[in-house]
Amino acid sequence: MTQPQHHGRRLAVLTGPPQEQLKAAAWVARCIGRGEHAPLRREDVAALADILRPVPVRPGTVVTSAGAAPSGVWILRSGSAELAVGSGPRQVVVQILHPGDIDGDVQMLLHMPVPYTTRALETGEFLHLSNADFDRVLQRHPAIARRWLTSISTRLAHSQARLTALLGGTLIQQTARLLLDEAADGAVHLPQRTLAAMLGARRPSLNKALKELERRGAVRLAYRTIEITDSAALRNLAA
């Protein structure tokens, strides 16, 4: 017997990770040091080569587990990895790591448990800096400590600005802003339920907004991927 459509949506919400847990993990994930906001430069990594422990990984290797105490700073050197909440059919990916991305510093400095599981998606390598070595680096390398402080401050300011931007405007505007912020290489590789949780919106409402953005030629929807086909149009819709 076919269930009414609204029952299916309610079931989907109940079988996924708790909304607040998902939202918190997604926001913490955005505090990762990446690109120009990464605290370590190439010369820093070279200078710390003797204490950075290489950790080879294969697809499916779990680097950190949700709920565990932080074990140090993890720098992705090659390959890719996902940050996920939940497991099995309840799993939701909140971020994808790329080479150069740094994870674990915020949790360690705040003495907070890891909010997500970090799992390798392909063969690659992490560089690991233990808690004790991280403390020594900050104490013995003032220039690196200053850059790390600047990195965290920049990431915090970015998150605050992002939150402020997402609080105003229509859902279409909020969705366009979020996609612009989450895009990497012209696409957003996050499931719609993650994006809905980050916006505090219902998934059907988000899907309707995405369909409208697609109708206007700004994006193209694919499986677990949203391609940005016209960034200028998307910026105009976000304004």
CYANA upper distance limits for C-alpha pairs under 8 A (distance plus 0.5 A):
  3 GLN  CA      7 HIS  CA      6.99
  3 GLN  CA      8 GLY  CA      7.53
  4 PRO  CA      8 GLY  CA      7.39
  5 GLN  CA      9 ARG  CA      7.17
  6 HIS  CA     10 ARG  CA      6.80
  7 HIS  CA     11 LEU  CA      6.67
  8 GLY  CA     12 ALA  CA      6.76
  9 ARG  CA     13 VAL  CA      6.99
 10 ARG  CA     14 LEU  CA      6.88
 11 LEU  CA     15 THR  CA      6.68
 12 ALA  CA     16 GLY  CA      6.93
 14 LEU  CA     18 PRO  CA      8.42
 15 THR  CA     90 ARG  CA      6.69
 16 GLY  CA     86 GLY  CA      8.18
 16 GLY  CA     89 PRO  CA      8.42
 16 GLY  CA     90 ARG  CA      5.21
 16 GLY  CA     91 GLN  CA      7.68
 16 GLY  CA     92 VAL  CA      8.26
 17 PRO  CA     21 GLN  CA      7.32
 17 PRO  CA     22 LEU  CA      6.73
 17 PRO  CA     85 VAL  CA      7.35
 17 PRO  CA     86 GLY  CA      6.37
 17 PRO  CA     90 ARG  CA      6.72
 17 PRO  CA     91 GLN  CA      7.75
 17 PRO  CA     92 VAL  CA      7.95
 18 PRO  CA     22 LEU  CA      6.68
 19 GLN  CA     23 LYS  CA      6.58
 19 GLN  CA    197 ALA  CA      6.85
 20 GLU  CA     24 ALA  CA      6.50
 21 GLN  CA     25 ALA  CA      6.63
 22 LEU  CA     26 ALA  CA      6.59
 22 LEU  CA     85 VAL  CA      7.11
 22 LEU  CA     92 VAL  CA      8.32
 22 LEU  CA     94 VAL  CA      8.29
 22 LEU  CA    194 THR  CA      7.78
 22 LEU  CA    197 ALA  CA      7.19
 22 LEU  CA    198 MET  CA      8.47
 23 LYS  CA     27 TRP  CA      6.78
 23 LYS  CA    194 THR  CA      8.29
 23 LYS  CA    197 ALA  CA      5.95
 23 LYS  CA    198 MET  CA      5.82
 23 LYS  CA    200 GLY  CA      8.46
 24 ALA  CA     28 VAL  CA      6.67
 24 ALA  CA    115 PRO  CA      8.26
 25 ALA  CA     29 ALA  CA      6.54
 25 ALA  CA     85 VAL  CA      7.82
 25 ALA  CA     94 VAL  CA      7.47
 25 ALA  CA    115 PRO  CA      5.91
 25 ALA  CA    116 TYR  CA      6.78
 26 ALA  CA     30 ARG  CA      7.11
 26 ALA  CA     94 VAL  CA      5.55
 26 ALA  CA     95 GLN  CA      7.66
 26 ALA  CA    194 THR  CA      8.08
 26 ALA  CA    198 MET  CA      7.15
 27 TRP  CA     31 CYS  CA      7.55
 27 TRP  CA    159 SER  CA      8.30
 27 TRP  CA    198 MET  CA      7.93
 28 VAL  CA     32 ILE  CA      8.08
 28 VAL  CA    115 PRO  CA      8.20
 29 ALA  CA     83 LEU  CA      8.03
 29 ALA  CA     94 VAL  CA      7.35
 29 ALA  CA     95 GLN  CA      6.75
 30 ARG  CA     95 GLN  CA      8.26
 30 ARG  CA    155 ARG  CA      8.38
 30 ARG  CA    159 SER  CA      7.81
 31 CYS  CA    106 VAL  CA      7.87
 31 CYS  CA    152 ILE  CA      8.12
 31 CYS  CA    155 ARG  CA      6.08
 31 CYS  CA    156 LEU  CA      7.49
 31 CYS  CA    159 SER  CA      7.88
 32 ILE  CA     38 ALA  CA      8.39
 32 ILE  CA    101 ASP  CA      7.32
 32 ILE  CA    102 ILE  CA      6.33
 32 ILE  CA    103 ASP  CA      5.97
 32 ILE  CA    104 GLY  CA      8.41
 32 ILE  CA    106 VAL  CA      8.43
 32 ILE  CA    155 ARG  CA      8.18
 33 GLY  CA     37 HIS  CA      5.92
 33 GLY  CA     38 ALA  CA      4.62
 33 GLY  CA     39 PRO  CA      7.03
 33 GLY  CA    101 ASP  CA      6.31
 33 GLY  CA    102 ILE  CA      5.57
 33 GLY  CA    103 ASP  CA      7.40
 33 GLY  CA    151 SER  CA      7.43
 33 GLY  CA    152 ILE  CA      8.23
 33 GLY  CA    155 ARG  CA      7.90
 34 ARG  CA     38 ALA  CA      5.03
 34 ARG  CA    100 GLY  CA      6.95
 34 ARG  CA    101 ASP  CA      5.19
 34 ARG  CA    102 ILE  CA      6.99
 35 GLY  CA    100 GLY  CA      7.63
 35 GLY  CA    101 ASP  CA      7.77
 37 HIS  CA    151 SER  CA      5.87
 37 HIS  CA    154 THR  CA      7.47
 37 HIS  CA    155 ARG  CA      7.56
 38 ALA  CA    100 GLY  CA      8.12
 38 ALA  CA    101 ASP  CA      7.49
 38 ALA  CA    102 ILE  CA      7.38
 38 ALA  CA    148 TRP  CA      8.47
 38 ALA  CA    151 SER  CA      6.74
 39 PRO  CA    144 ILE  CA      7.83
 39 PRO  CA    147 ARG  CA      5.90
 39 PRO  CA    148 TRP  CA      5.15
 39 PRO  CA    149 LEU  CA      8.48
 39 PRO  CA    150 THR  CA      8.13
 39 PRO  CA    151 SER  CA      5.81
 40 LEU  CA     44 ASP  CA      6.11
 40 LEU  CA     45 VAL  CA      6.97
 40 LEU  CA    144 ILE  CA      7.63
 40 LEU  CA    147 ARG  CA      8.00
 40 LEU  CA    148 TRP  CA      7.96
 41 ARG  CA     45 VAL  CA      6.93
 42 ARG  CA     46 ALA  CA      6.80
 43 GLU  CA     47 ALA  CA      6.61
 44 ASP  CA     48 LEU  CA      6.73
 44 ASP  CA    144 ILE  CA      7.86
 45 VAL  CA     49 ALA  CA      6.52
 45 VAL  CA     52 LEU  CA      8.43
 48 LEU  CA     52 LEU  CA      6.56
 49 ALA  CA     53 ARG  CA      8.39
 51 ILE  CA    129 LEU  CA      7.46
 51 ILE  CA    133 ASP  CA      7.71
 52 LEU  CA    127 LEU  CA      6.13
 52 LEU  CA    128 HIS  CA      5.96
 52 LEU  CA    129 LEU  CA      5.86
 53 ARG  CA    127 LEU  CA      5.91
 53 ARG  CA    128 HIS  CA      5.52
 53 ARG  CA    129 LEU  CA      7.16
 54 PRO  CA    125 GLU  CA      7.12
 54 PRO  CA    126 PHE  CA      6.33
 54 PRO  CA    127 LEU  CA      5.08
 54 PRO  CA    128 HIS  CA      6.82
 55 VAL  CA    125 GLU  CA      6.02
 55 VAL  CA    126 PHE  CA      5.54
 55 VAL  CA    127 LEU  CA      6.49
 55 VAL  CA    128 HIS  CA      7.40
 56 PRO  CA    123 THR  CA      8.14
 56 PRO  CA    124 GLY  CA      6.44
 56 PRO  CA    125 GLU  CA      4.81
 56 PRO  CA    126 PHE  CA      6.87
 57 VAL  CA     61 THR  CA      6.31
 57 VAL  CA    120 ALA  CA      7.03
 57 VAL  CA    122 GLU  CA      8.17
 57 VAL  CA    123 THR  CA      6.12
 57 VAL  CA    124 GLY  CA      5.88
 57 VAL  CA    125 GLU  CA      6.10
 57 VAL  CA    126 PHE  CA      7.95
 58 ARG  CA    120 ALA  CA      6.89
 58 ARG  CA    121 LEU  CA      7.96
 58 ARG  CA    122 GLU  CA      6.21
 58 ARG  CA    123 THR  CA      4.76
 58 ARG  CA    124 GLY  CA      7.03
 59 PRO  CA    119 ARG  CA      8.27
 59 PRO  CA    120 ALA  CA      5.64
 59 PRO  CA    121 LEU  CA      5.20
 59 PRO  CA    122 GLU  CA      4.78
 59 PRO  CA    123 THR  CA      6.15
 60 GLY  CA    119 ARG  CA      6.28
 60 GLY  CA    120 ALA  CA      5.77
 60 GLY  CA    121 LEU  CA      6.56
 60 GLY  CA    122 GLU  CA      8.05
 61 THR  CA    119 ARG  CA      6.00
 61 THR  CA    120 ALA  CA      5.74
 61 THR  CA    121 LEU  CA      8.46
 62 VAL  CA    117 THR  CA      7.63
 62 VAL  CA    118 THR  CA      6.38
 62 VAL  CA    119 ARG  CA      4.93
 62 VAL  CA    120 ALA  CA      7.06
 63 VAL  CA    117 THR  CA      8.02
 63 VAL  CA    118 THR  CA      5.88
 63 VAL  CA    119 ARG  CA      6.30
 63 VAL  CA    120 ALA  CA      7.90
 64 THR  CA     68 ALA  CA      7.95
 64 THR  CA     70 PRO  CA      8.39
 64 THR  CA     71 SER  CA      8.40
 64 THR  CA    114 VAL  CA      8.08
 64 THR  CA    116 TYR  CA      8.39
 64 THR  CA    117 THR  CA      6.00
 64 THR  CA    118 THR  CA      5.66
 64 THR  CA    119 ARG  CA      7.93
 65 SER  CA    114 VAL  CA      7.40
 65 SER  CA    116 TYR  CA      6.97
 65 SER  CA    117 THR  CA      4.85
 65 SER  CA    118 THR  CA      7.04
 66 ALA  CA     85 VAL  CA      7.85
 66 ALA  CA    113 PRO  CA      7.93
 66 ALA  CA    114 VAL  CA      5.67
 66 ALA  CA    115 PRO  CA      5.59
 66 ALA  CA    116 TYR  CA      4.77
 66 ALA  CA    117 THR  CA      5.19
 67 GLY  CA    113 PRO  CA      5.72
 67 GLY  CA    114 VAL  CA      5.75
 67 GLY  CA    115 PRO  CA      6.47
 67 GLY  CA    116 TYR  CA      7.82
 68 ALA  CA    113 PRO  CA      5.91
 68 ALA  CA    114 VAL  CA      6.10
 69 ALA  CA    111 HIS  CA      8.27
 69 ALA  CA    112 MET  CA      7.47
 69 ALA  CA    113 PRO  CA      5.24
 69 ALA  CA    114 VAL  CA      6.68
 70 PRO  CA    104 GLY  CA      6.99
 70 PRO  CA    107 GLN  CA      6.78
 70 PRO  CA    108 MET  CA      5.98
 70 PRO  CA    111 HIS  CA      8.07
 70 PRO  CA    112 MET  CA      7.87
 70 PRO  CA    113 PRO  CA      6.64
 70 PRO  CA    114 VAL  CA      6.45
 71 SER  CA    104 GLY  CA      8.19
 71 SER  CA    108 MET  CA      8.09
 71 SER  CA    130 SER  CA      6.74
 71 SER  CA    131 ASN  CA      6.71
 72 GLY  CA    104 GLY  CA      6.53
 72 GLY  CA    105 ASP  CA      7.40
 72 GLY  CA    108 MET  CA      7.10
 72 GLY  CA    128 HIS  CA      7.40
 72 GLY  CA    129 LEU  CA      6.01
 72 GLY  CA    130 SER  CA      4.83
 72 GLY  CA    131 ASN  CA      5.03
 72 GLY  CA    134 PHE  CA      7.62
 73 VAL  CA    102 ILE  CA      7.50
 73 VAL  CA    103 ASP  CA      6.42
 73 VAL  CA    104 GLY  CA      5.26
 73 VAL  CA    105 ASP  CA      5.89
 73 VAL  CA    108 MET  CA      8.41
 73 VAL  CA    128 HIS  CA      6.31
 73 VAL  CA    129 LEU  CA      5.50
 73 VAL  CA    130 SER  CA      6.94
 73 VAL  CA    131 ASN  CA      7.84
 73 VAL  CA    134 PHE  CA      7.87
 74 TRP  CA    102 ILE  CA      6.20
 74 TRP  CA    103 ASP  CA      5.73
 74 TRP  CA    104 GLY  CA      6.67
 74 TRP  CA    126 PHE  CA      6.78
 74 TRP  CA    127 LEU  CA      6.30
 74 TRP  CA    128 HIS  CA      5.29
 74 TRP  CA    129 LEU  CA      6.98
 75 ILE  CA     99 PRO  CA      8.32
 75 ILE  CA    100 GLY  CA      6.86
 75 ILE  CA    101 ASP  CA      6.43
 75 ILE  CA    102 ILE  CA      5.04
 75 ILE  CA    103 ASP  CA      7.05
 75 ILE  CA    126 PHE  CA      5.92
 75 ILE  CA    127 LEU  CA      5.45
 75 ILE  CA    128 HIS  CA      6.88
 76 LEU  CA     80 SER  CA      7.99
 76 LEU  CA     97 LEU  CA      7.85
 76 LEU  CA     98 HIS  CA      7.17
 76 LEU  CA     99 PRO  CA      5.46
 76 LEU  CA    100 GLY  CA      6.01
 76 LEU  CA    101 ASP  CA      6.15
 76 LEU  CA    102 ILE  CA      7.01
 76 LEU  CA    125 GLU  CA      6.86
 76 LEU  CA    126 PHE  CA      4.97
 76 LEU  CA    127 LEU  CA      6.84
 77 ARG  CA     99 PRO  CA      5.49
 77 ARG  CA    100 GLY  CA      6.49
 77 ARG  CA    124 GLY  CA      7.78
 77 ARG  CA    125 GLU  CA      5.95
 77 ARG  CA    126 PHE  CA      5.80
 77 ARG  CA    127 LEU  CA      7.02
 78 SER  CA     98 HIS  CA      8.00
 78 SER  CA     99 PRO  CA      5.63
 78 SER  CA    124 GLY  CA      5.29
 78 SER  CA    125 GLU  CA      5.75
 78 SER  CA    126 PHE  CA      7.59
 79 GLY  CA     98 HIS  CA      7.32
 79 GLY  CA     99 PRO  CA      7.02
 79 GLY  CA    120 ALA  CA      8.29
 79 GLY  CA    121 LEU  CA      7.95
 79 GLY  CA    122 GLU  CA      6.25
 79 GLY  CA    123 THR  CA      6.43
 79 GLY  CA    124 GLY  CA      4.80
 79 GLY  CA    125 GLU  CA      7.23
 80 SER  CA     96 ILE  CA      7.58
 80 SER  CA     97 LEU  CA      5.99
 80 SER  CA     98 HIS  CA      5.54
 80 SER  CA     99 PRO  CA      7.32
 80 SER  CA    120 ALA  CA      6.65
 80 SER  CA    121 LEU  CA      6.06
 80 SER  CA    122 GLU  CA      6.57
 80 SER  CA    124 GLY  CA      7.62
 81 ALA  CA     96 ILE  CA      6.30
 81 ALA  CA     97 LEU  CA      5.51
 81 ALA  CA     98 HIS  CA      7.49
 81 ALA  CA    118 THR  CA      7.17
 81 ALA  CA    119 ARG  CA      5.92
 81 ALA  CA    120 ALA  CA      4.62
 81 ALA  CA    121 LEU  CA      5.37
 81 ALA  CA    122 GLU  CA      7.76
 82 GLU  CA     93 VAL  CA      7.05
 82 GLU  CA     94 VAL  CA      8.12
 82 GLU  CA     95 GLN  CA      6.38
 82 GLU  CA     96 ILE  CA      5.05
 82 GLU  CA     97 LEU  CA      6.46
 82 GLU  CA    117 THR  CA      8.40
 82 GLU  CA    118 THR  CA      6.15
 82 GLU  CA    119 ARG  CA      5.88
 82 GLU  CA    120 ALA  CA      6.90
 82 GLU  CA    121 LEU  CA      7.16
 83 LEU  CA     93 VAL  CA      6.24
 83 LEU  CA     94 VAL  CA      6.17
 83 LEU  CA     95 GLN  CA      5.67
 83 LEU  CA     96 ILE  CA      6.77
 83 LEU  CA     97 LEU  CA      8.11
 83 LEU  CA    116 TYR  CA      6.33
 83 LEU  CA    117 THR  CA      6.00
 83 LEU  CA    118 THR  CA      5.15
 83 LEU  CA    119 ARG  CA      7.11
 84 ALA  CA     91 GLN  CA      6.91
 84 ALA  CA     92 VAL  CA      5.93
 84 ALA  CA     93 VAL  CA      4.70
 84 ALA  CA     94 VAL  CA      6.14
 84 ALA  CA     95 GLN  CA      7.79
 84 ALA  CA    116 TYR  CA      5.83
 84 ALA  CA    117 THR  CA      5.73
 84 ALA  CA    118 THR  CA      7.08
 84 ALA  CA    119 ARG  CA      8.32
 85 VAL  CA     91 GLN  CA      6.08
 85 VAL  CA     92 VAL  CA      5.77
 85 VAL  CA     93 VAL  CA      6.92
 85 VAL  CA     94 VAL  CA      7.77
 85 VAL  CA    115 PRO  CA      8.08
 85 VAL  CA    116 TYR  CA      5.63
 85 VAL  CA    117 THR  CA      6.91
 86 GLY  CA     90 ARG  CA      5.98
 86 GLY  CA     91 GLN  CA      4.76
 86 GLY  CA     92 VAL  CA      6.87
 87 SER  CA     91 GLN  CA      4.76
 87 SER  CA     92 VAL  CA      8.29
 92 VAL  CA    191 PRO  CA      7.90
 92 VAL  CA    193 ARG  CA      8.21
 92 VAL  CA    194 THR  CA      7.08
 93 VAL  CA    190 LEU  CA      6.97
 93 VAL  CA    191 PRO  CA      7.55
 93 VAL  CA    194 THR  CA      7.52
 94 VAL  CA    190 LEU  CA      7.16
 94 VAL  CA    194 THR  CA      6.73
 95 GLN  CA    190 LEU  CA      7.50
 96 ILE  CA    189 HIS  CA      7.97
 97 LEU  CA    101 ASP  CA      6.51
104 GLY  CA    108 MET  CA      6.58
104 GLY  CA    114 VAL  CA      8.26
105 ASP  CA    109 LEU  CA      6.55
106 VAL  CA    110 LEU  CA      6.62
106 VAL  CA    152 ILE  CA      8.23
107 GLN  CA    111 HIS  CA      6.28
107 GLN  CA    112 MET  CA      5.51
107 GLN  CA    113 PRO  CA      7.00
107 GLN  CA    114 VAL  CA      6.86
108 MET  CA    112 MET  CA      7.04
108 MET  CA    131 ASN  CA      7.96
120 ALA  CA    124 GLY  CA      8.26
129 LEU  CA    133 ASP  CA      6.54
129 LEU  CA    134 PHE  CA      6.47
130 SER  CA    134 PHE  CA      6.45
131 ASN  CA    135 ASP  CA      6.84
132 ALA  CA    136 ARG  CA      6.88
133 ASP  CA    137 VAL  CA      6.57
134 PHE  CA    138 LEU  CA      6.88
135 ASP  CA    139 GLN  CA      6.80
136 ARG  CA    140 ARG  CA      6.40
137 VAL  CA    141 HIS  CA      6.08
137 VAL  CA    144 ILE  CA      8.09
137 VAL  CA    145 ALA  CA      7.94
138 LEU  CA    142 PRO  CA      6.89
138 LEU  CA    144 ILE  CA      7.17
138 LEU  CA    145 ALA  CA      5.20
139 GLN  CA    145 ALA  CA      7.91
141 HIS  CA    145 ALA  CA      6.73
142 PRO  CA    146 ARG  CA      6.53
143 ALA  CA    147 ARG  CA      6.77
144 ILE  CA    148 TRP  CA      6.53
145 ALA  CA    149 LEU  CA      6.67
146 ARG  CA    150 THR  CA      6.64
147 ARG  CA    151 SER  CA      6.46
148 TRP  CA    152 ILE  CA      6.72
149 LEU  CA    153 SER  CA      6.62
150 THR  CA    154 THR  CA      6.49
151 SER  CA    155 ARG  CA      6.63
152 ILE  CA    156 LEU  CA      6.57
153 SER  CA    157 ALA  CA      6.60
154 THR  CA    158 HIS  CA      6.53
155 ARG  CA    159 SER  CA      6.63
156 LEU  CA    160 GLN  CA      6.69
157 ALA  CA    161 ALA  CA      6.60
158 HIS  CA    162 ARG  CA      6.50
159 SER  CA    163 LEU  CA      6.58
160 GLN  CA    164 THR  CA      6.68
161 ALA  CA    165 ALA  CA      6.65
162 ARG  CA    166 LEU  CA      6.65
163 LEU  CA    167 LEU  CA      6.76
164 THR  CA    168 GLY  CA      7.64
165 ALA  CA    174 GLN  CA      7.96
165 ALA  CA    177 ARG  CA      8.13
166 LEU  CA    174 GLN  CA      5.68
166 LEU  CA    177 ARG  CA      7.70
166 LEU  CA    178 LEU  CA      7.96
166 LEU  CA    199 LEU  CA      7.65
167 LEU  CA    174 GLN  CA      8.13
168 GLY  CA    174 GLN  CA      7.81
169 GLY  CA    173 GLN  CA      6.28
169 GLY  CA    174 GLN  CA      6.83
170 THR  CA    174 GLN  CA      6.70
171 LEU  CA    175 THR  CA      6.39
171 LEU  CA    206 LEU  CA      8.03
171 LEU  CA    209 ALA  CA      7.24
172 ILE  CA    176 ALA  CA      6.62
172 ILE  CA    209 ALA  CA      5.75
172 ILE  CA    210 LEU  CA      8.08
172 ILE  CA    212 GLU  CA      8.34
172 ILE  CA    213 LEU  CA      7.99
172 ILE  CA    237 LEU  CA      7.89
172 ILE  CA    238 ALA  CA      7.96
173 GLN  CA    177 ARG  CA      6.75
173 GLN  CA    237 LEU  CA      6.35
173 GLN  CA    238 ALA  CA      4.86
173 GLN  CA    239 ALA  CA      7.33
174 GLN  CA    178 LEU  CA      6.67
174 GLN  CA    199 LEU  CA      7.99
174 GLN  CA    238 ALA  CA      7.20
175 THR  CA    179 LEU  CA      6.66
175 THR  CA    199 LEU  CA      8.14
175 THR  CA    206 LEU  CA      8.01
175 THR  CA    209 ALA  CA      7.63
175 THR  CA    210 LEU  CA      7.97
175 THR  CA    238 ALA  CA      8.20
176 ALA  CA    180 LEU  CA      6.75
176 ALA  CA    213 LEU  CA      8.35
176 ALA  CA    234 LEU  CA      6.42
176 ALA  CA    235 ARG  CA      7.60
176 ALA  CA    237 LEU  CA      6.95
176 ALA  CA    238 ALA  CA      5.51
177 ARG  CA    181 ASP  CA      6.71
177 ARG  CA    235 ARG  CA      7.95
177 ARG  CA    238 ALA  CA      5.78
178 LEU  CA    182 GLU  CA      6.56
178 LEU  CA    195 LEU  CA      8.46
179 LEU  CA    183 ALA  CA      6.31
179 LEU  CA    188 VAL  CA      7.10
180 LEU  CA    231 SER  CA      8.37
180 LEU  CA    234 LEU  CA      8.11
180 LEU  CA    235 ARG  CA      8.08
182 GLU  CA    188 VAL  CA      6.46
183 ALA  CA    187 ALA  CA      5.54
183 ALA  CA    188 VAL  CA      5.19
183 ALA  CA    189 HIS  CA      8.37
183 ALA  CA    228 ILE  CA      8.45
184 ALA  CA    188 VAL  CA      6.80
186 GLY  CA    227 GLU  CA      6.68
186 GLY  CA    228 ILE  CA      5.95
186 GLY  CA    229 THR  CA      8.22
187 ALA  CA    225 THR  CA      7.22
187 ALA  CA    226 ILE  CA      6.06
187 ALA  CA    227 GLU  CA      4.82
187 ALA  CA    228 ILE  CA      6.07
188 VAL  CA    225 THR  CA      6.16
188 VAL  CA    226 ILE  CA      5.61
188 VAL  CA    227 GLU  CA      6.96
188 VAL  CA    228 ILE  CA      8.39
189 HIS  CA    224 ARG  CA      6.53
189 HIS  CA    225 THR  CA      5.17
189 HIS  CA    226 ILE  CA      7.14
190 LEU  CA    194 THR  CA      7.05
190 LEU  CA    195 LEU  CA      7.49
190 LEU  CA    224 ARG  CA      6.47
190 LEU  CA    225 THR  CA      6.87
190 LEU  CA    226 ILE  CA      8.46
191 PRO  CA    195 LEU  CA      7.19
191 PRO  CA    224 ARG  CA      5.50
191 PRO  CA    225 THR  CA      7.63
192 GLN  CA    196 ALA  CA      6.50
192 GLN  CA    203 ARG  CA      7.29
192 GLN  CA    206 LEU  CA      7.99
192 GLN  CA    207 ASN  CA      7.90
192 GLN  CA    224 ARG  CA      7.94
193 ARG  CA    197 ALA  CA      6.62
193 ARG  CA    203 ARG  CA      6.32
194 THR  CA    198 MET  CA      6.76
195 LEU  CA    199 LEU  CA      6.77
195 LEU  CA    206 LEU  CA      8.48
196 ALA  CA    200 GLY  CA      6.46
196 ALA  CA    201 ALA  CA      5.52
196 ALA  CA    202 ARG  CA      6.49
196 ALA  CA    203 ARG  CA      5.89
196 ALA  CA    206 LEU  CA      6.54
197 ALA  CA    201 ALA  CA      6.74
197 ALA  CA    202 ARG  CA      8.12
201 ALA  CA    205 SER  CA      7.20
201 ALA  CA    206 LEU  CA      7.10
202 ARG  CA    206 LEU  CA      6.87
203 ARG  CA    207 ASN  CA      6.58
204 PRO  CA    208 LYS  CA      6.73
205 SER  CA    209 ALA  CA      6.89
206 LEU  CA    210 LEU  CA      6.65
207 ASN  CA    211 LYS  CA      6.59
208 LYS  CA    212 GLU  CA      6.82
209 ALA  CA    213 LEU  CA      6.83
210 LEU  CA    214 GLU  CA      6.63
210 LEU  CA    219 VAL  CA      8.38
210 LEU  CA    221 LEU  CA      8.31
211 LYS  CA    215 ARG  CA      6.54
211 LYS  CA    221 LEU  CA      8.46
212 GLU  CA    216 ARG  CA      6.80
213 LEU  CA    217 GLY  CA      6.97
213 LEU  CA    218 ALA  CA      6.03
213 LEU  CA    219 VAL  CA      6.51
213 LEU  CA    234 LEU  CA      8.24
214 GLU  CA    218 ALA  CA      6.17
214 GLU  CA    219 VAL  CA      5.27
214 GLU  CA    220 ARG  CA      5.99
214 GLU  CA    221 LEU  CA      7.58
217 GLY  CA    229 THR  CA      7.34
217 GLY  CA    230 ASP  CA      7.19
217 GLY  CA    233 ALA  CA      8.22
218 ALA  CA    228 ILE  CA      6.60
218 ALA  CA    229 THR  CA      5.87
218 ALA  CA    230 ASP  CA      5.12
218 ALA  CA    231 SER  CA      7.09
218 ALA  CA    233 ALA  CA      6.10
218 ALA  CA    234 LEU  CA      5.82
219 VAL  CA    226 ILE  CA      7.08
219 VAL  CA    227 GLU  CA      5.93
219 VAL  CA    228 ILE  CA      4.90
219 VAL  CA    229 THR  CA      5.44
219 VAL  CA    230 ASP  CA      7.16
219 VAL  CA    234 LEU  CA      8.29
220 ARG  CA    226 ILE  CA      6.35
220 ARG  CA    227 GLU  CA      5.55
220 ARG  CA    228 ILE  CA      6.96
220 ARG  CA    229 THR  CA      7.01
221 LEU  CA    225 THR  CA      6.97
221 LEU  CA    226 ILE  CA      5.32
221 LEU  CA    227 GLU  CA      6.91
222 ALA  CA    226 ILE  CA      6.41
222 ALA  CA    227 GLU  CA      7.97
228 ILE  CA    234 LEU  CA      8.40
230 ASP  CA    234 LEU  CA      6.81
231 SER  CA    235 ARG  CA      6.62
232 ALA  CA    236 ASN  CA      6.78
233 ALA  CA    237 LEU  CA      6.74
234 LEU  CA    238 ALA  CA      6.65
235 ARG  CA    239 ALA  CA      6.78
